[in-house]
Amino acid sequence: MTDFKLLSYTRGKTIIALVMMVYFSFFGFINYSSFAQSDSNRVSSDSIKKKEDKISQTVYKWFGRQNVNVAPLTNEETVNRFLKHEGKVISQISIIRFDAFGYSVYDTTIKPERNIEKFGNSLHLKTWKKIIQNNLLFKEGDKVVPLDLAETEQLLRQSNFFEDANILVQPLSDSSHVHVYVITKDIWTISAGVQYSSPEKMKLALSERNFAGLGIRAKAIAYYNKTFTDKWSYQGEFDVPNYFGSYISSSFFVRKGHSYETYLMRFNRDFFASKTKYAGGIELLKSDEPYRVFTDDSVVQISYQSQDWWIGRSVRVSRRSGTSAPLNLVFALRYYRRDYFQSPPVSIYLNPIFHSAENYVVSLGLSNQNIYRSSLYFGFGNTEDIPVGFKIQATSGIQQSTFQRRFLIGGELSAAEVTPWGYLFLSSRLGGYLAEGPKVEQAVINLRAQYFSNLYHIGRSDIRHFIRYDFTRGAARFSGEREYVVLTNNYGVRGLRSPDLYGQTRLMFNFESMLYSPHYIYGFRPAFFVFADFGMVGESDELIYQNTLYSGFGVGLRLKNESLIFPTFLFRIGYYPKLPPDAEVAYWFISTENRRNFEQFRIKEPYILQYQ
């Protein structure tokens, strides 16, 4: 989802944009089609928790979401809910689909009561049952495997068109058989926006992430820029997930006009579950586009085409278990080629990012991933899946570029765990090339740590702390583009940007404390936060601590309705004690931000660590 910037202030520059007219009044509804709630399947009150009292019902009615019986607030291993049913036969599967507003997957007795909720649901077409069935890792007649049920919930929740999903298992009179209920709640998937920069420049966008209830994503963007001869340009995106239950997805992209002419086609199948044996993909790209050089803020035109193929095979190397994810050994091959027809000047040691090259890459990896579930990490109250486990991956291959032939090497060791004190993620990654000599070229190492505290309660409010540490060092880097790291925005101090903040080594530390309000205003939940960011950037042949420390401190507000596809609204005020030359500083900032995600531990295609 493209961020639609509402308003940002930088020194010497003010941008004002309008987004989603009548958004707060009507949730950005666009008349699409009229369908009412039609599922006849109901889960008995004995199998699904009812509302605790009349107060919670009143809270849900007025504020759009219940404050009890919702997603779990504590970290719990997802498979634990299904352990007592392990080995029993699934005699029936019932799929219960809920519209976007006024329902809960954890309490099926909750119904929409406000007119605006009913009106929104009348404009919404629910996801087809067949689309849900295509994402199930089990079928009628199978025995209950707790891991399959847990990973099915994750597959449903990570799609673009469900706000939440819940699987319940109900015993039958025959104690060896069970009835499985799959309950999903749709998200409102239509969005429209306007980004207004000036009378000479603006952008219009329309997006649908669940076209006709089929899970298909379509997006159209129109750009207007009076400085070009062709004042209008366009962009189109079309994604189809999981063809007929094969877990093969496709993406198509086109952008034309305003110095762009880009075409992309991609087909891909990941290792989507622990028992997946085969994965692979193909991507074809052809593009003419402007490229912005960070160091001098100039724009050059580039032209290139590429093809990318990969295939992988996963083998279980641990004892079979239905309650915990196996150890998987994954072998993968990749062929990647990119040819440049127009670019900035290049030589053997200049602008290697623009070298035409063929890459033959192989990787071997060992991974394990289990799932916890909780809430109020990156979301605002819906269920979130927390991957825990580890990944070890070694990569090697050969690169043949315009100027030389060399070996490529890379590796990754990453792990995460839910501890008694919170969630902890650690990773170490490295990559580089071995040229004739032999000599090391374009090496990079990255160390990263993330810690998310347990949830604390102050009255009815919830608080969580977030800490991130990231260190990147390059060695034997060349000259030119992408041969440096920058300290800006997501890679350093938020709200601070300067063309002087680049080098070959970067250290950054980010702290944030978030307070989630217990109140909902028409489904929107506010969360207040304070932040402190610290960062340094320097050369690879010096200690990073010898460089100037830049920092930023501030407070802000995030506002999100989990029933809507729109990104989170962000309001932020910052203070920056020390500024570099030519700095652009967002002392106050109003915009949107997309949702962040947890690191995953399932092996993907072979890769070489990017220097960024």
C-alpha positions as CSV (number, residue, x, y, z in Angstrom):
1,M,0.0,0.0,0.0
2,T,1.5,3.3,-1.0
3,D,1.8,5.8,1.8
4,F,-0.4,8.8,1.3
5,K,1.4,11.7,2.9
6,L,-1.0,14.2,4.6
7,L,1.4,16.9,5.7
8,S,5.1,17.2,6.5
9,Y,7.2,20.2,7.4
10,T,10.9,20.5,6.6
11,R,13.1,23.5,6.9
12,G,12.3,25.8,4.0
13,K,9.6,23.5,2.6
14,T,6.0,22.7,3.4
15,I,3.9,20.1,1.7
16,I,0.2,19.9,2.1
17,A,-1.8,16.9,1.0
18,L,-5.5,15.8,1.2
19,V,-6.2,12.1,1.7
20,M,-9.4,10.1,1.7
21,M,-12.2,12.7,1.8
22,V,-14.7,12.1,4.5
23,Y,-12.4,9.4,5.8
24,F,-13.2,9.8,9.5
25,S,-17.0,10.2,8.8
26,F,-17.5,7.3,6.5
27,F,-14.4,5.1,6.8
28,G,-13.5,6.0,3.2
29,F,-16.4,3.9,1.8
30,I,-16.7,3.6,-2.0
31,N,-19.9,2.1,-3.3
32,Y,-19.0,-1.3,-4.6
33,S,-21.8,-3.8,-4.3
34,S,-24.5,-4.7,-1.7
35,F,-24.3,-8.0,0.1
36,A,-25.7,-8.8,3.6
37,Q,-24.4,-11.3,6.1
38,S,-25.5,-14.7,4.9
39,D,-23.7,-17.5,6.7
40,S,-26.1,-19.9,8.3
41,N,-23.4,-21.8,10.3
42,R,-23.3,-20.9,13.9
43,V,-21.1,-22.1,16.7
44,S,-22.9,-22.9,19.9
45,S,-22.5,-20.6,22.9
46,D,-20.7,-23.5,24.7
47,S,-17.9,-23.6,22.2
48,I,-17.3,-19.9,21.8
49,K,-17.1,-17.4,24.7
50,K,-20.0,-15.1,25.2
51,K,-19.8,-11.4,26.3
52,E,-18.9,-11.2,29.9
53,D,-21.3,-8.5,30.9
54,K,-23.6,-5.7,29.6
55,I,-20.9,-3.1,30.0
56,S,-18.6,-4.7,27.5
57,Q,-21.5,-4.9,25.0
58,T,-22.1,-1.1,25.5
59,V,-18.4,-0.4,25.0
60,Y,-18.4,-2.4,21.7
61,K,-21.5,-0.7,20.5
62,W,-20.2,2.8,21.0
63,F,-16.5,2.5,20.3
64,G,-16.5,-0.2,17.6
65,R,-14.5,-2.9,19.4
66,Q,-15.0,-4.9,22.5
67,N,-12.4,-4.4,25.3
68,V,-12.6,-8.0,26.5
69,N,-12.7,-11.4,24.8
70,V,-10.5,-10.1,22.0
71,A,-7.1,-11.2,20.7
72,P,-4.8,-12.5,23.4
73,L,-2.7,-9.9,25.2
74,T,-0.1,-12.3,26.5
75,N,2.3,-14.4,24.4
76,E,1.0,-18.0,24.0
77,E,2.1,-20.8,21.7
78,T,-0.5,-21.2,19.1
79,V,-0.5,-25.0,19.0
80,N,-1.3,-25.3,22.7
81,R,-5.0,-24.7,22.0
82,F,-5.2,-27.8,19.8
83,L,-3.1,-30.3,21.7
84,K,-6.0,-32.0,23.5
85,H,-7.5,-32.9,20.1
86,E,-4.4,-34.3,18.5
87,G,-5.0,-37.4,16.5
88,K,-8.8,-37.1,16.3
89,V,-10.5,-37.3,13.0
90,I,-11.9,-34.1,11.4
91,S,-15.4,-35.2,10.5
92,Q,-16.6,-31.7,9.4
93,I,-15.2,-28.3,8.6
94,S,-17.5,-25.3,8.8
95,I,-16.3,-21.9,7.5
96,I,-17.9,-18.8,9.1
97,R,-17.3,-15.6,7.3
98,F,-17.8,-12.2,8.9
99,D,-18.1,-8.8,7.2
100,A,-15.6,-6.0,8.0
101,F,-17.5,-4.1,10.7
102,G,-19.1,-5.0,14.0
103,Y,-18.1,-8.6,14.3
104,S,-15.5,-10.6,16.3
105,V,-13.9,-13.9,15.5
106,Y,-13.6,-14.6,19.2
107,D,-17.3,-14.0,20.1
108,T,-19.8,-14.9,17.4
109,T,-22.7,-13.4,19.4
110,I,-21.5,-9.9,18.7
111,K,-23.4,-8.3,15.9
112,P,-23.1,-4.8,14.3
113,E,-25.6,-2.4,15.9
114,R,-24.7,1.0,14.6
115,N,-26.1,2.1,11.3
116,I,-22.7,3.1,9.9
117,E,-21.4,-0.4,10.5
118,K,-24.4,-2.0,8.8
119,F,-24.1,0.5,5.9
120,G,-20.4,-0.3,5.5
121,N,-21.2,-4.1,5.5
122,S,-23.9,-3.6,2.9
123,L,-21.3,-2.2,0.5
124,H,-18.9,-5.1,1.2
125,L,-18.6,-8.4,-0.7
126,K,-17.3,-11.1,1.6
127,T,-14.4,-13.3,0.7
128,W,-15.5,-16.5,-1.1
129,K,-15.5,-19.7,0.9
130,K,-13.4,-21.4,-1.8
131,I,-10.7,-18.8,-1.2
132,I,-10.6,-19.7,2.5
133,Q,-10.6,-23.4,1.7
134,N,-7.6,-23.0,-0.6
135,N,-5.6,-21.7,2.4
136,L,-6.4,-24.6,4.7
137,L,-3.6,-27.1,5.5
138,F,-6.1,-29.8,6.4
139,K,-9.3,-31.3,5.0
140,E,-12.2,-33.5,6.2
141,G,-11.1,-37.0,7.0
142,D,-7.6,-35.9,8.2
143,K,-6.5,-36.4,11.7
144,V,-6.0,-33.2,13.8
145,V,-2.4,-32.0,13.6
146,P,-2.0,-29.0,15.9
147,L,0.8,-27.5,13.9
148,D,-1.3,-27.5,10.7
149,L,-4.2,-25.7,12.5
150,A,-1.8,-23.1,13.9
151,E,-0.1,-22.5,10.6
152,T,-3.4,-22.2,8.8
153,E,-4.4,-19.4,11.2
154,Q,-1.2,-17.7,10.3
155,L,-1.7,-18.1,6.6
156,L,-5.2,-16.6,6.9
157,R,-4.1,-13.7,9.0
158,Q,-1.1,-12.7,6.9
159,S,-3.3,-12.3,3.8
160,N,-4.3,-8.8,2.6
161,F,-8.0,-9.2,3.1
162,F,-8.6,-10.6,6.6
163,E,-8.4,-8.6,9.8
164,D,-8.4,-11.7,11.9
165,A,-9.0,-15.4,11.9
166,N,-9.7,-18.0,14.5
167,I,-9.9,-21.8,14.4
168,L,-12.0,-23.7,17.0
169,V,-12.2,-27.4,17.5
170,Q,-15.5,-28.8,19.0
171,P,-15.7,-32.4,20.3
172,L,-18.5,-34.6,19.0
173,S,-20.5,-37.4,20.7
174,D,-18.0,-39.8,19.1
175,S,-14.9,-38.8,21.2
176,S,-12.6,-39.8,18.3
177,H,-14.1,-37.2,15.9
178,V,-14.2,-33.4,16.0
179,H,-15.9,-30.5,14.2
180,V,-13.5,-27.8,13.1
181,Y,-14.8,-24.2,12.7
182,V,-12.8,-21.7,10.7
183,I,-13.9,-18.2,11.5
184,T,-12.6,-15.2,9.5
185,K,-13.4,-11.5,9.6
186,D,-12.8,-9.5,6.5
187,I,-11.1,-6.1,6.3
188,W,-12.4,-3.2,4.3
189,T,-10.2,-3.4,1.3
190,I,-11.1,-0.4,-0.9
191,S,-9.1,2.8,-0.6
192,A,-8.9,6.0,-2.5
193,G,-6.5,8.9,-2.0
194,V,-5.2,12.2,-3.3
195,Q,-1.7,13.5,-2.7
196,Y,-1.6,17.2,-3.4
197,S,1.8,18.9,-3.6
198,S,1.0,22.0,-5.6
199,P,-1.3,23.1,-8.5
200,E,1.4,21.7,-10.8
201,K,1.9,18.3,-9.1
202,M,-0.5,15.8,-7.6
203,K,-1.3,12.1,-7.4
204,L,-4.6,10.2,-7.4
205,A,-4.9,6.5,-6.4
206,L,-7.6,3.8,-6.2
207,S,-6.9,0.4,-4.7
208,E,-8.9,-2.8,-4.1
209,R,-7.2,-5.7,-2.2
210,N,-10.1,-8.2,-2.4
211,F,-11.7,-7.8,-5.8
212,A,-15.0,-9.6,-6.0
213,G,-14.1,-11.4,-2.8
214,L,-11.5,-13.5,-4.7
215,G,-8.4,-12.1,-2.9
216,I,-7.2,-10.4,-6.0
217,R,-5.4,-7.1,-5.5
218,A,-5.8,-4.3,-8.1
219,K,-4.4,-0.8,-7.9
220,A,-4.3,2.2,-10.2
221,I,-2.4,5.5,-9.7
222,A,-2.5,8.6,-11.9
223,Y,0.3,11.2,-11.7
224,Y,-0.1,14.8,-12.7
225,N,3.0,16.9,-13.3
226,K,2.8,20.1,-15.3
227,T,6.5,20.2,-15.9
228,F,6.3,17.3,-18.4
229,T,5.0,17.5,-21.9
230,D,2.7,14.6,-21.2
231,K,1.2,16.0,-18.0
232,W,-0.4,12.7,-16.9
233,S,1.2,9.4,-16.3
234,Y,-0.2,6.1,-14.9
235,Q,0.7,3.1,-12.8
236,G,-1.1,-0.2,-12.5
237,E,-0.7,-3.2,-10.2
238,F,-2.4,-6.6,-10.3
239,D,-1.8,-9.5,-7.8
240,V,-3.4,-12.9,-7.7
241,P,-2.5,-15.0,-4.6
242,N,-2.6,-18.8,-4.3
243,Y,-3.9,-20.0,-7.6
244,F,-6.4,-22.8,-6.9
245,G,-4.8,-23.8,-3.6
246,S,-1.3,-24.2,-5.2
247,Y,0.1,-21.3,-3.2
248,I,1.5,-20.0,-6.4
249,S,1.0,-16.2,-6.5
250,S,1.5,-13.7,-9.4
251,S,2.2,-10.0,-9.6
252,F,2.0,-7.7,-12.6
253,F,3.2,-4.1,-12.6
254,V,3.3,-1.3,-15.2
255,R,4.2,2.4,-15.0
256,K,4.3,4.7,-18.0
257,G,4.9,8.4,-18.5
258,H,7.0,11.1,-16.7
259,S,10.3,9.4,-17.8
260,Y,9.0,6.0,-16.7
261,E,8.3,2.9,-18.8
262,T,8.4,-0.1,-16.5
263,Y,6.9,-3.6,-16.9
264,L,7.2,-6.4,-14.4
265,M,5.8,-10.0,-14.2
266,R,6.4,-12.3,-11.3
267,F,5.3,-15.8,-10.3
268,N,6.3,-17.1,-6.9
269,R,5.8,-20.0,-4.4
270,D,7.4,-19.7,-1.0
271,F,8.0,-22.2,1.7
272,F,4.6,-21.2,3.2
273,A,4.3,-23.9,5.8
274,S,6.6,-26.3,7.7
275,K,5.6,-29.2,5.6
276,T,6.2,-27.4,2.2
277,K,8.6,-29.4,0.1
278,Y,9.1,-27.3,-3.0
279,A,9.3,-23.5,-3.7
280,G,10.5,-21.3,-6.5
281,G,9.8,-18.3,-8.6
282,I,10.4,-16.3,-11.8
283,E,10.6,-12.6,-12.3
284,L,10.9,-10.7,-15.6
285,L,11.5,-6.9,-15.5
286,K,12.1,-4.2,-18.1
287,S,12.4,-0.6,-17.1
288,D,13.4,2.9,-18.2
289,E,13.2,5.2,-15.2
290,P,14.8,8.2,-13.4
291,Y,17.3,7.4,-10.6
292,R,18.0,9.8,-7.8
293,V,21.6,10.1,-6.6
294,F,21.6,10.6,-2.9
295,T,24.9,12.3,-2.4
296,D,24.2,15.3,-4.7
297,D,20.4,15.0,-5.0
298,S,20.6,14.8,-8.8
299,V,18.5,12.7,-11.2
300,V,19.8,10.5,-14.0
301,Q,18.0,8.3,-16.4
302,I,18.7,4.5,-16.4
303,S,17.5,1.7,-18.7
304,Y,17.8,-2.0,-17.9
305,Q,16.1,-5.4,-18.0
306,S,16.5,-8.4,-15.7
307,Q,15.4,-12.0,-15.3
308,D,15.4,-13.9,-12.0
309,W,14.8,-17.7,-11.5
310,W,15.0,-19.8,-8.4
311,I,13.9,-23.2,-7.1
312,G,14.2,-24.8,-3.7
313,R,13.7,-28.2,-2.0
314,S,13.0,-28.6,1.7
315,V,13.7,-31.9,3.6
316,R,12.7,-32.6,7.2
317,V,15.7,-33.7,9.2
318,S,14.1,-34.0,12.7
319,R,11.6,-36.5,14.1
320,R,8.0,-36.0,12.9
321,S,5.8,-34.2,15.3
322,G,2.4,-32.7,15.1
323,T,2.9,-30.3,18.0
324,S,6.1,-28.5,17.0
325,A,7.7,-27.4,13.7
326,P,10.4,-29.6,12.3
327,L,14.0,-28.8,11.5
328,N,14.1,-28.3,7.7
329,L,17.2,-28.5,5.5
330,V,16.7,-26.4,2.4
331,F,18.7,-26.5,-0.8
332,A,18.1,-23.8,-3.3
333,L,19.4,-22.6,-6.7
334,R,19.1,-19.2,-8.3
335,Y,20.0,-17.6,-11.6
336,Y,19.8,-13.8,-11.8
337,R,20.8,-11.6,-14.7
338,R,20.5,-7.8,-15.2
339,D,21.6,-5.9,-18.4
340,Y,22.0,-2.1,-18.4
341,F,21.5,-0.1,-21.6
342,Q,21.7,3.3,-20.1
343,S,23.3,4.3,-16.7
344,P,25.8,6.6,-15.1
345,P,29.5,6.1,-16.0
346,V,30.9,2.7,-15.0
347,S,34.3,1.1,-14.7
348,I,35.6,-1.9,-12.9
349,Y,35.6,0.0,-9.6
350,L,32.9,2.6,-10.3
351,N,29.2,2.3,-9.9
352,P,29.1,-1.5,-9.7
353,I,25.3,-1.4,-9.1
354,F,25.0,-0.5,-12.8
355,H,27.3,-3.3,-14.1
356,S,25.6,-5.8,-16.4
357,A,26.1,-9.2,-14.7
358,E,25.0,-12.8,-14.5
359,N,24.8,-14.5,-11.1
360,Y,24.7,-18.3,-10.4
361,V,23.9,-18.7,-6.8
362,V,23.4,-21.8,-4.5
363,S,22.4,-21.9,-0.8
364,L,22.0,-24.4,1.9
365,G,20.0,-23.6,5.0
366,L,18.7,-25.1,8.2
367,S,15.6,-23.5,9.8
368,N,12.9,-24.0,12.4
369,Q,9.9,-21.7,13.0
370,N,7.2,-22.0,15.6
371,I,4.4,-19.5,16.1
372,Y,3.2,-17.6,19.2
373,R,0.2,-15.4,19.1
374,S,-0.4,-12.2,20.9
375,S,-1.4,-8.6,20.1
376,L,-0.4,-4.9,20.5
377,Y,3.0,-5.3,18.9
378,F,2.7,-3.8,15.4
379,G,-1.1,-4.0,15.4
380,F,-3.7,-2.1,17.4
381,G,-5.7,-5.0,18.9
382,N,-6.0,-7.8,16.3
383,T,-4.2,-11.1,16.6
384,E,-0.6,-11.1,15.6
385,D,1.6,-14.1,14.9
386,I,5.0,-14.1,16.4
387,P,7.6,-16.3,14.6
388,V,10.2,-17.9,17.0
389,G,13.0,-20.2,16.0
390,F,16.2,-19.9,14.0
391,K,17.7,-19.8,10.5
392,I,21.2,-20.7,9.4
393,Q,21.9,-20.1,5.7
394,A,25.1,-20.2,3.7
395,T,25.3,-18.8,0.2
396,S,27.9,-19.1,-2.6
397,G,28.1,-18.8,-6.4
398,I,29.7,-17.1,-9.3
399,Q,29.2,-13.6,-10.8
400,Q,30.2,-12.8,-14.3
401,S,30.0,-9.0,-14.9
402,T,31.0,-6.8,-17.8
403,F,34.5,-6.3,-16.2
404,Q,35.3,-9.5,-14.2
405,R,34.4,-12.9,-12.9
406,R,34.4,-13.5,-9.2
407,F,32.9,-15.7,-6.5
408,L,30.2,-14.5,-4.2
409,I,29.8,-15.6,-0.6
410,G,27.2,-14.9,2.1
411,G,25.7,-16.2,5.3
412,E,23.0,-15.5,7.9
413,L,22.5,-16.6,11.4
414,S,19.3,-15.3,13.0
415,A,17.1,-16.4,15.9
416,A,14.2,-15.2,18.0
417,E,12.5,-16.3,21.2
418,V,9.7,-15.2,23.5
419,T,11.4,-15.0,26.9
420,P,9.8,-14.3,30.3
421,W,10.8,-10.7,29.8
422,G,9.6,-10.2,26.2
423,Y,10.4,-10.9,22.6
424,L,14.1,-10.9,21.5
425,F,15.5,-11.1,18.0
426,L,19.2,-11.4,17.1
427,S,20.8,-11.7,13.7
428,S,24.2,-11.7,12.0
429,R,24.5,-11.4,8.3
430,L,27.5,-11.0,5.9
431,G,28.1,-10.9,2.2
432,G,30.7,-10.1,-0.3
433,Y,32.8,-11.2,-3.3
434,L,36.1,-12.9,-3.8
435,A,38.0,-11.7,-6.9
436,E,41.2,-12.9,-8.5
437,G,44.2,-12.5,-6.3
438,P,42.4,-13.6,-4.3
439,K,41.1,-10.5,-2.7
440,V,37.8,-9.6,-0.9
441,E,35.6,-7.0,-2.6
442,Q,32.4,-5.2,-1.6
443,A,32.1,-6.9,1.8
444,V,29.4,-6.0,4.3
445,I,28.4,-7.3,7.7
446,N,25.2,-6.4,9.6
447,L,24.4,-7.1,13.2
448,R,20.9,-6.5,14.5
449,A,19.0,-6.9,17.7
450,Q,15.4,-6.1,18.5
451,Y,13.7,-6.3,21.9
452,F,10.0,-5.9,22.5
453,S,8.9,-5.8,26.2
454,N,6.0,-7.6,27.7
455,L,2.8,-5.6,27.9
456,Y,2.4,-3.5,31.0
457,H,-1.0,-2.2,32.3
458,I,-1.6,1.2,33.8
459,G,-5.3,1.4,34.6
460,R,-7.1,0.3,31.4
461,S,-4.2,1.4,29.2
462,D,-1.5,-0.9,27.8
463,I,2.2,0.0,27.4
464,R,4.9,-1.8,25.5
465,H,8.6,-0.8,24.9
466,F,10.5,-1.3,21.7
467,I,14.3,-1.3,21.3
468,R,16.3,-1.7,18.1
469,Y,20.0,-1.9,17.6
470,D,21.6,-2.0,14.1
471,F,25.3,-2.0,13.0
472,T,26.4,-2.1,9.4
473,R,30.0,-2.0,8.2
474,G,31.4,-2.2,4.7
475,A,34.9,-3.2,3.6
476,A,36.7,-2.9,0.3
477,R,33.8,-1.1,-1.1
478,F,34.0,0.6,-4.6
479,S,33.1,4.1,-5.6
480,G,29.7,5.4,-6.8
481,E,26.1,4.6,-6.1
482,R,25.0,2.1,-3.4
483,E,28.6,1.9,-2.2
484,Y,27.7,3.8,1.0
485,V,25.2,3.6,3.8
486,V,23.1,6.6,4.9
487,L,21.8,7.8,8.3
488,T,18.3,9.0,7.6
489,N,14.7,8.3,8.5
490,N,14.2,4.5,8.7
491,Y,18.0,4.0,8.8
492,G,18.9,6.1,11.7
493,V,17.2,9.2,13.2
494,R,13.6,9.6,12.1
495,G,12.8,13.1,10.8
496,L,16.4,13.9,10.0
497,R,17.9,13.9,6.5
498,S,21.1,15.4,5.1
499,P,23.2,14.6,2.0
500,D,26.3,14.7,4.3
501,L,25.1,11.8,6.4
502,Y,26.6,8.9,4.6
503,G,29.7,6.7,4.9
504,Q,30.7,3.0,5.0
505,T,29.9,2.3,8.6
506,R,26.7,3.0,10.5
507,L,25.5,2.5,14.0
508,M,21.9,3.2,15.1
509,F,19.9,2.7,18.3
510,N,16.1,3.4,18.5
511,F,13.9,3.4,21.5
512,E,10.1,3.8,21.6
513,S,7.5,3.4,24.3
514,M,3.9,3.1,23.1
515,L,0.8,3.6,25.2
516,Y,-2.4,2.1,23.7
517,S,-5.6,3.8,24.7
518,P,-8.5,1.6,25.8
519,H,-10.9,3.8,24.0
520,Y,-12.1,3.5,20.4
521,I,-13.7,6.3,18.4
522,Y,-15.7,4.8,15.6
523,G,-13.2,1.9,15.4
524,F,-10.1,4.0,15.5
525,R,-7.7,3.3,18.3
526,P,-5.2,5.9,19.4
527,A,-1.7,5.0,20.6
528,F,0.6,7.7,22.1
529,F,4.4,7.2,22.0
530,V,7.7,8.8,23.0
531,F,10.9,8.1,21.0
532,A,14.6,8.5,21.2
533,D,16.9,7.8,18.2
534,F,20.7,7.8,18.1
535,G,22.9,7.3,15.1
536,M,26.5,7.7,13.8
537,V,28.0,7.2,10.4
538,G,31.6,7.1,9.3
539,E,34.3,5.4,7.2
540,S,35.2,1.7,7.4
541,D,38.8,2.3,8.5
542,E,37.9,4.2,11.7
543,L,36.1,3.4,14.9
544,I,32.4,4.3,14.6
545,Y,32.5,5.9,18.0
546,Q,34.9,8.6,16.8
547,N,32.1,10.1,14.7
548,T,29.5,12.7,15.6
549,L,26.5,11.3,17.5
550,Y,23.2,12.6,16.0
551,S,20.0,12.2,17.9
552,G,16.3,12.9,17.9
553,F,13.7,12.9,20.7
554,G,9.9,13.4,20.5
555,V,6.4,12.4,21.1
556,G,3.6,11.3,18.8
557,L,0.3,9.8,18.1
558,R,-0.7,6.8,15.9
559,L,-4.3,6.3,14.9
560,K,-5.5,3.1,13.3
561,N,-8.8,1.2,12.5
562,E,-7.9,-2.5,12.1
563,S,-11.1,-3.0,10.1
564,L,-9.8,-0.7,7.3
565,I,-7.0,-1.4,4.8
566,F,-5.6,2.1,5.1
567,P,-2.2,2.6,6.8
568,T,-1.8,4.1,10.2
569,F,-2.1,7.8,10.6
570,L,1.0,9.3,12.3
571,F,1.4,12.6,14.1
572,R,4.9,13.4,15.4
573,I,6.8,16.2,17.0
574,G,10.6,16.0,17.3
575,Y,13.6,17.8,18.8
576,Y,17.1,17.5,17.4
577,P,20.0,18.8,19.6
578,K,22.7,18.7,16.9
579,L,22.2,19.1,13.1
580,P,24.6,18.3,10.2
581,P,25.1,20.8,7.3
582,D,22.2,21.2,4.9
583,A,19.9,19.2,7.1
584,E,16.2,18.8,6.3
585,V,14.4,18.4,9.6
586,A,10.8,17.4,10.2
587,Y,10.3,19.1,13.5
588,W,6.6,18.3,13.2
589,F,5.3,15.6,10.9
590,I,1.8,14.4,9.8
591,S,1.7,11.4,7.5
592,T,0.9,7.7,7.3
593,E,3.0,4.6,7.8
594,N,2.6,1.0,6.8
595,R,2.6,-1.8,9.2
596,R,5.9,-3.4,10.1
597,N,6.3,-7.1,10.3
598,F,8.2,-9.7,12.4
599,E,11.3,-11.4,10.9
600,Q,10.5,-14.8,9.5
601,F,12.7,-17.9,9.7
602,R,11.6,-19.9,6.7
603,I,14.3,-20.1,4.0
604,K,13.7,-18.1,0.9
605,E,15.7,-17.7,-2.4
606,P,19.5,-17.5,-2.2
607,Y,20.6,-13.9,-1.8
608,I,23.6,-11.7,-1.3
609,L,23.3,-9.2,1.6
610,Q,22.5,-5.7,0.3
611,Y,24.5,-2.7,1.4
612,Q,21.9,-0.3,2.6
